[in-house]
Amino acid sequence: MADGLVGALVGGLVDIAGLHVGHFSDPRRPTGCSVVLALDGAVAGVDVRGAAPGTRETDLLSPLNTIERIHAVALCGGSAFGLDAAGGVMQWLEARGIGVAVGSVRVPIVPAAVLFDLWVGDSAIRPDAQAGIAACDDALARNGSEALAEGNIGAGCGASVGKLFGVSRAMRGGLGQASTKVNGITIAALVVVNAVGDIRDPSDGRLIAGARSSDGNSLLDAMAALRRNETPSPPAIGAATTLAVVATDATLTKAQANKMAQMAHDGFARAINPVHTPSDGDTIFALATGTATAALNAQVLGLIGAVAAELVAQAVLRGVLAARTLDQPGLPHLPAACDL
């Protein structure tokens, strides 16, 4: 993990004490789910910017509502069908006595969001409750000790980018992570990149992946093509969505966690263009474990949000660079940035 914002922000959510990250990757087709476990609970917020979201338990993250802490976040492929995976995460937590005490019952709180990957292979195959359980098992098995998982894993299995000129000219997306430590506070991000837009390196604006030229052999630069009056494909509502979880070990209120999630969306805008479109359901969750001892004030909260945005942008880039070309019989051809 880097200390400060100099150089590569290598690391991930498991750098936040108390968080575990696990994945289920379906062997039958490119889809899956990723789970962030907060077994001791975490204060959480959310910010939804895309116009076609598929979400669960986001209203309770409002500062106006009662529940203060959550126990997991599920990010899932499979479009709205994939929300079933969050039910499996609840089952896994309940079996371990984790959740909000309601009389003699423990009710785990598991917000979730989904992305659209149904066009990549058999759409009848999508994450379910068993997939959510498997991702939780994987999170404990990893326990932060294995190499950082990025690329086409979990919810990033069926991810793609650059769909403004049609899916036939798209490229492979993926899952990326980044973390850093500033003023005694650790901040981290995990992003699943499944965007309509192109991906650019946030440091210099260089085009990394996105819509390809008509022959498929080079990058088009979708926004430049629009300025040349080239006609994009008709929008496919809900056919994309980039998801993220940003986290810190600082102590935040729900209102402050929501502000962190809001500021973190700037990272999407720095690395994805266009972003927050009618076909995206872009959603960012923010978690705060409260395990750091550093004092928090308005200036520090602003720093956390600003750094979270930088980490999101870096995680977008890392997820796309870690992706690998999809070239299998019966599946769409999706070249990766490393191969094009």
C-alpha positions as CSV (number, residue, x, y, z in Angstrom):
1,M,0.0,0.0,0.0
2,A,1.3,3.4,-0.9
3,D,1.7,6.1,1.8
4,G,0.5,9.3,0.3
5,L,-0.6,9.9,-3.3
6,V,2.8,9.5,-5.0
7,G,3.1,6.7,-7.5
8,A,0.9,3.7,-8.0
9,L,-1.8,3.3,-5.4
10,V,-1.4,-0.4,-5.2
11,G,-3.6,-2.1,-2.6
12,G,-7.3,-2.7,-2.0
13,L,-10.2,-2.8,0.4
14,V,-8.6,-5.4,2.6
15,D,-6.1,-2.7,3.7
16,I,-9.1,-1.4,5.7
17,A,-9.0,-3.3,9.0
18,G,-12.2,-5.3,9.5
19,L,-13.1,-5.7,5.8
20,H,-12.9,-8.9,3.8
21,V,-13.4,-9.2,0.0
22,G,-14.4,-12.4,-1.8
23,H,-15.6,-13.4,-5.3
24,F,-17.6,-16.0,-7.1
25,S,-16.8,-16.5,-10.8
26,D,-19.3,-18.7,-12.6
27,P,-17.5,-21.4,-14.6
28,R,-20.4,-21.7,-17.1
29,R,-20.2,-18.2,-18.5
30,P,-18.6,-14.8,-17.7
31,T,-20.6,-13.6,-14.8
32,G,-20.3,-13.6,-11.0
33,C,-20.5,-11.5,-7.8
34,S,-18.1,-9.9,-5.4
35,V,-18.8,-9.4,-1.7
36,V,-17.3,-7.0,0.9
37,L,-17.9,-8.3,4.4
38,A,-17.9,-6.0,7.4
39,L,-18.4,-8.6,10.1
40,D,-18.2,-6.1,13.0
41,G,-20.5,-3.7,11.1
42,A,-19.6,-0.5,9.2
43,V,-21.3,2.9,8.9
44,A,-22.3,3.2,5.2
45,G,-23.6,5.7,2.6
46,V,-24.4,5.5,-1.1
47,D,-24.7,7.7,-4.1
48,V,-26.5,6.5,-7.3
49,R,-25.8,8.6,-10.4
50,G,-26.6,6.4,-13.3
51,A,-30.1,6.5,-14.7
52,A,-30.7,2.7,-14.9
53,P,-29.7,1.3,-11.5
54,G,-30.5,-2.1,-10.0
55,T,-30.1,-1.8,-6.2
56,R,-31.2,-3.2,-2.9
57,E,-31.3,-1.6,0.6
58,T,-30.0,1.7,-0.6
59,D,-32.8,3.8,1.0
60,L,-31.8,2.7,4.5
61,L,-28.4,4.3,4.0
62,S,-30.0,7.7,4.1
63,P,-29.0,9.7,7.2
64,L,-32.8,10.2,7.7
65,N,-33.3,6.5,8.3
66,T,-32.8,4.3,11.4
67,I,-30.2,1.6,10.6
68,E,-26.7,2.8,11.5
69,R,-24.5,-0.1,10.4
70,I,-24.4,-2.6,7.6
71,H,-22.7,-6.0,7.5
72,A,-21.8,-6.5,3.8
73,V,-22.1,-5.1,0.3
74,A,-22.8,-7.3,-2.7
75,L,-21.8,-6.3,-6.3
76,C,-23.3,-8.6,-8.8
77,G,-23.6,-9.5,-12.5
78,G,-26.8,-10.7,-14.0
79,S,-28.8,-7.5,-14.1
80,A,-31.7,-7.4,-11.6
81,F,-31.7,-11.2,-11.4
82,G,-28.3,-10.9,-9.7
83,L,-29.8,-9.3,-6.7
84,D,-30.6,-12.8,-5.5
85,A,-27.0,-13.2,-4.6
86,A,-27.5,-10.7,-1.7
87,G,-30.0,-13.1,-0.2
88,G,-27.2,-15.7,-0.1
89,V,-25.0,-13.2,1.7
90,M,-27.7,-12.7,4.2
91,Q,-28.0,-16.4,4.8
92,W,-24.3,-16.8,5.3
93,L,-24.2,-13.9,7.9
94,E,-27.4,-15.2,9.7
95,A,-25.8,-18.6,10.1
96,R,-23.0,-16.9,12.0
97,G,-25.2,-14.8,14.2
98,I,-24.3,-11.5,12.4
99,G,-27.0,-8.9,12.0
100,V,-29.2,-6.3,13.7
101,A,-30.9,-7.8,16.8
102,V,-34.7,-7.8,16.3
103,G,-35.9,-9.7,19.3
104,S,-34.4,-13.2,19.1
105,V,-33.6,-12.7,15.4
106,R,-30.5,-11.3,13.8
107,V,-31.2,-9.5,10.5
108,P,-28.0,-9.0,8.4
109,I,-28.0,-5.7,6.5
110,V,-26.7,-6.2,2.9
111,P,-27.0,-3.4,0.4
112,A,-26.4,-4.5,-3.2
113,A,-26.1,-3.3,-6.7
114,V,-26.0,-5.1,-10.1
115,L,-24.5,-4.6,-13.5
116,F,-25.8,-5.8,-16.9
117,D,-23.8,-8.7,-18.4
118,L,-26.7,-10.8,-19.7
119,W,-25.5,-10.4,-23.4
120,V,-22.2,-12.2,-22.7
121,G,-23.3,-15.8,-23.0
122,D,-26.4,-17.6,-21.8
123,S,-28.6,-15.0,-20.1
124,A,-30.3,-17.8,-18.0
125,I,-27.1,-18.1,-16.0
126,R,-26.7,-15.4,-13.4
127,P,-25.6,-15.1,-9.8
128,D,-28.0,-16.5,-7.2
129,A,-28.1,-17.1,-3.5
130,Q,-25.5,-19.9,-3.7
131,A,-23.2,-17.6,-5.6
132,G,-23.4,-15.1,-2.8
133,I,-22.7,-17.8,-0.2
134,A,-19.6,-18.9,-2.3
135,A,-18.3,-15.3,-2.4
136,C,-18.6,-15.0,1.4
137,D,-16.7,-18.3,1.8
138,D,-14.0,-17.0,-0.6
139,A,-13.7,-13.8,1.4
140,L,-12.9,-15.7,4.6
141,A,-10.6,-18.1,2.8
142,R,-8.6,-15.2,1.3
143,N,-8.5,-13.2,4.6
144,G,-6.4,-10.6,2.8
145,S,-3.4,-12.9,2.5
146,E,-3.6,-13.7,-1.2
147,A,-2.4,-11.6,-4.1
148,L,-4.8,-8.7,-4.9
149,A,-7.6,-9.9,-7.1
150,E,-8.3,-7.8,-10.1
151,G,-9.5,-8.2,-13.7
152,N,-12.1,-10.6,-14.8
153,I,-13.1,-12.0,-11.4
154,G,-16.4,-12.0,-9.5
155,A,-18.7,-9.2,-10.7
156,G,-16.0,-8.2,-13.2
157,C,-16.2,-11.5,-15.2
158,G,-18.7,-10.3,-17.7
159,A,-17.8,-6.6,-17.6
160,S,-17.3,-4.6,-20.8
161,V,-16.6,-1.0,-21.8
162,G,-17.0,1.2,-24.9
163,K,-20.5,0.4,-25.9
164,L,-21.6,3.8,-27.3
165,F,-21.2,2.5,-30.9
166,G,-22.7,-1.0,-30.1
167,V,-21.6,-4.1,-28.3
168,S,-19.9,-5.5,-31.4
169,R,-17.3,-2.8,-31.0
170,A,-16.9,-3.0,-27.2
171,M,-13.9,-4.2,-25.1
172,R,-13.4,-6.1,-21.9
173,G,-13.9,-4.3,-18.6
174,G,-13.0,-5.7,-15.2
175,L,-12.5,-5.2,-11.4
176,G,-9.8,-3.0,-10.0
177,Q,-8.7,-1.8,-6.6
178,A,-6.5,0.9,-5.1
179,S,-5.6,2.1,-1.6
180,T,-3.5,4.6,0.2
181,K,-2.8,6.1,3.7
182,V,-3.0,9.8,4.4
183,N,-2.6,11.5,7.8
184,G,-3.0,8.2,9.6
185,I,-6.2,7.3,7.8
186,T,-6.5,4.4,5.3
187,I,-8.7,4.9,2.3
188,A,-9.4,2.3,-0.4
189,A,-11.6,1.6,-3.4
190,L,-12.9,-1.4,-5.4
191,V,-14.5,-0.7,-8.8
192,V,-16.2,-3.0,-11.3
193,V,-15.9,-1.3,-14.6
194,N,-18.8,-2.1,-17.0
195,A,-19.3,1.3,-18.7
196,V,-21.0,2.6,-21.8
197,G,-18.1,5.1,-22.1
198,D,-14.4,4.9,-23.0
199,I,-11.7,4.6,-20.4
200,R,-8.9,7.1,-20.1
201,D,-5.8,7.2,-17.9
202,P,-6.7,9.9,-15.3
203,S,-3.1,11.1,-15.1
204,D,-2.7,12.2,-18.7
205,G,-6.1,11.6,-20.5
206,R,-4.6,8.9,-22.7
207,L,-7.3,6.6,-24.3
208,I,-6.9,3.1,-22.8
209,A,-10.0,1.2,-23.9
210,G,-13.4,1.8,-25.3
211,A,-15.3,1.7,-28.6
212,R,-13.3,0.3,-31.4
213,S,-13.1,1.4,-35.0
214,S,-15.4,-0.2,-37.6
215,D,-12.7,-2.8,-38.4
216,G,-12.2,-3.6,-34.8
217,N,-8.4,-3.1,-34.8
218,S,-8.0,0.2,-33.1
219,L,-9.6,2.6,-30.6
220,L,-12.3,4.9,-32.1
221,D,-12.4,7.7,-29.4
222,A,-16.2,7.8,-29.0
223,M,-16.4,11.4,-28.0
224,A,-14.3,12.5,-31.0
225,A,-16.5,10.4,-33.2
226,L,-19.6,12.2,-31.9
227,R,-18.0,15.5,-32.6
228,R,-17.5,14.3,-36.2
229,N,-21.2,13.7,-36.3
230,E,-20.8,9.9,-36.4
231,T,-24.0,8.2,-35.3
232,P,-23.9,6.1,-32.1
233,S,-26.0,3.0,-31.7
234,P,-29.4,3.3,-30.1
235,P,-29.0,3.3,-26.3
236,A,-29.7,0.0,-24.6
237,I,-31.3,1.0,-21.3
238,G,-29.6,-0.7,-18.4
239,A,-26.9,-2.4,-20.5
240,A,-23.9,-1.2,-18.6
241,T,-23.2,0.2,-15.0
242,T,-20.0,0.8,-13.1
243,L,-20.1,-0.1,-9.4
244,A,-17.8,0.8,-6.6
245,V,-17.2,0.5,-2.9
246,V,-15.0,3.1,-1.2
247,A,-13.9,2.6,2.4
248,T,-12.0,4.2,5.2
249,D,-11.0,3.2,8.7
250,A,-11.9,6.7,9.9
251,T,-15.0,7.2,12.1
252,L,-17.8,8.7,10.0
253,T,-21.5,9.4,10.5
254,K,-24.0,8.2,7.9
255,A,-24.2,11.8,6.5
256,Q,-20.4,11.9,6.2
257,A,-20.3,8.5,4.5
258,N,-22.9,9.6,2.0
259,K,-20.7,12.7,1.3
260,M,-17.7,10.4,0.8
261,A,-19.7,8.4,-1.8
262,Q,-20.8,11.5,-3.5
263,M,-17.3,12.9,-3.8
264,A,-16.0,9.6,-5.0
265,H,-18.1,9.8,-8.2
266,D,-15.6,12.4,-9.4
267,G,-13.3,9.5,-10.0
268,F,-15.7,7.9,-12.4
269,A,-15.8,11.2,-14.4
270,R,-12.0,11.4,-14.5
271,A,-11.6,7.9,-16.0
272,I,-14.8,7.2,-17.9
273,N,-16.3,9.3,-20.7
274,P,-19.2,9.5,-21.1
275,V,-20.4,8.5,-17.6
276,H,-23.7,8.4,-15.7
277,T,-25.6,7.9,-19.0
278,P,-29.2,6.7,-19.3
279,S,-27.8,3.2,-19.9
280,D,-25.6,3.1,-16.8
281,G,-26.7,2.5,-13.2
282,D,-23.5,3.9,-11.7
283,T,-23.5,3.4,-7.9
284,I,-20.9,4.0,-5.2
285,F,-21.2,2.7,-1.7
286,A,-19.0,4.2,1.1
287,L,-18.0,2.3,4.3
288,A,-16.4,3.5,7.5
289,T,-15.1,1.0,10.0
290,G,-14.0,3.5,12.6
291,T,-10.9,1.5,13.5
292,A,-8.4,4.4,13.0
293,T,-7.5,6.7,15.9
294,A,-7.0,9.8,13.8
295,A,-9.2,12.8,14.7
296,L,-11.8,13.8,12.1
297,N,-13.0,17.3,11.2
298,A,-14.5,19.0,8.2
299,Q,-11.1,19.4,6.6
300,V,-10.2,15.7,7.1
301,L,-13.6,14.6,5.7
302,G,-12.9,16.7,2.6
303,L,-9.5,15.0,2.3
304,I,-11.1,11.6,2.6
305,G,-13.6,12.3,-0.2
306,A,-11.0,13.8,-2.4
307,V,-8.6,10.9,-2.0
308,A,-11.5,8.4,-2.5
309,A,-12.2,10.0,-5.9
310,E,-8.5,9.6,-6.9
311,L,-8.6,6.0,-5.8
312,V,-11.7,5.3,-7.8
313,A,-10.1,6.7,-10.9
314,Q,-7.0,4.6,-10.4
315,A,-9.2,1.5,-9.7
316,V,-11.1,2.0,-12.9
317,L,-7.8,2.1,-14.8
318,R,-6.4,-0.9,-13.0
319,G,-9.5,-3.0,-13.6
320,V,-9.4,-2.4,-17.3
321,L,-5.6,-3.0,-17.6
322,A,-6.0,-6.3,-15.6
323,A,-8.7,-7.6,-17.9
324,R,-8.0,-10.3,-20.4
325,T,-9.4,-10.8,-23.9
326,L,-12.6,-12.8,-24.2
327,D,-12.3,-15.1,-27.2
328,Q,-14.3,-18.2,-26.7
329,P,-16.7,-20.1,-29.0
330,G,-20.3,-19.0,-28.6
331,L,-19.3,-15.8,-26.8
332,P,-18.9,-12.3,-28.1
333,H,-15.3,-11.3,-28.9
334,L,-14.1,-8.7,-26.4
335,P,-10.5,-7.6,-26.8
336,A,-8.7,-6.4,-23.7
337,A,-6.6,-3.2,-23.5
338,C,-3.5,-5.2,-23.0
339,D,-4.0,-7.0,-26.4
340,L,-5.4,-4.3,-28.7
